[in-house]
Amino acid sequence: MSPAATLSDEAMLARLAELDLAAAERAHARFLAADDERADAAGRTYQRMARSLRQTVALKARTAREAEAAARAARQDAEADAALNPPPDPEDAPPRRLFPVDVEAANRRTAEMRDAVRRVIWSEGFEKSEVEDEQRLEGFCYRQLEDWLVEERCEPDFTTRPLDEYVAELCAELQLNPDNAARWRELPEPEDAVIQTYLDDISEYPVRPRWKGSG
């Protein structure tokens, strides 16, 4: 195998440019040393060598530009693919269960969370407000609680997390009074009939809420 067969296109063009330059330099030296009778022939030889060198340099530059463009396109394709198809995170939790591990324990915790958070919502006193937006906000909180319970009861730690910590976290998400959330056991029980009125009003839901069921 010849040495040229192991060279890349860029390396071969670089080597060819070196040879063309050496040939052009020799042709130019002969042209300068030629007498009048041989000057024309030596000049034409030098011109051919110079033209060959210019073509090689131009080809080398074009090849470099094409290689750079191909590399840039490959990077862009790789970035787009990574954005559209991110690799799975090995630390991702397994898919959430569709039902609780212990249904009876989940039912008990659901009742505890419902009682606690409803008391905190009730303590805000929205039902006494004459401002329509505040009354709507109270209804949103009760409905949001029911949606949350449907989803959260399937989590593996739903029944094992400290109750007070769980209540405080959910009340913070609903932007309820944190002081009342901390002492929810001391708060008065809400009026179930009023809460049910809010739960029956699902006009603001784009689709039927999951906790409402199909009945």
C-alpha positions, 0 to 999 in steps of 0.5 A: 500500500502506498503512503498516499493511500493512508492519507486523508483528503485534507492531508493529501491536498496539503501535501500536494500544495507543498509539491506544487509550491516547490515545483513553482519555485523551481520553475520560477528559478529556471525562468529567471536563469533562462536566456532569451531563447528559452525565456518564453518556454520557462515562463509558460512552465512557471505559469502552469506550475503557479496555476496548479498551486492556486487550484490546489490551495483553492480546493484545499480551502473549499474542502475545509469549508465543507468539512466545517459545514458538515461538522456544524450540521452534525452538531445541530442535528445532535442537539435537536435530537437530544432536545426532542429525545432526552435520554431517560434519567436513571434516577427517575422514580418508577411509574406511579401506581394506578391504585394504592398499595394498601387501600384501607390505609389510604382511605384512612389517610385520605379522611385525615388529610381531608379533615385537616385541610378543610379546617384550614380552608374554612378558617380563611373565612371566605364564605363570609366574604361579599367579594365574589372572587374570594368565594370562588377561591374557596370553592377552588381550594376545596375542589383542588383538595379533592383532586390532590387526594385522588392523585396523591393516595396512589403514592407509595409514601402517602400513608407513611409520611408524618401527617402534620408535615403533609398538611403543612405542605399541601396548605402551602401549595394552596397558599393558606395561612401557615399558622392555621395549618400548624394548629389545624386540630384546634380549628373549628370543623367546617359546615359540610353542607356549604362545602358540598355546595362548592363541590357540586359547582364544577362549572369551572372545570374544562372536564369532569373532575376525577373525584366526581366519578361517573355517577 
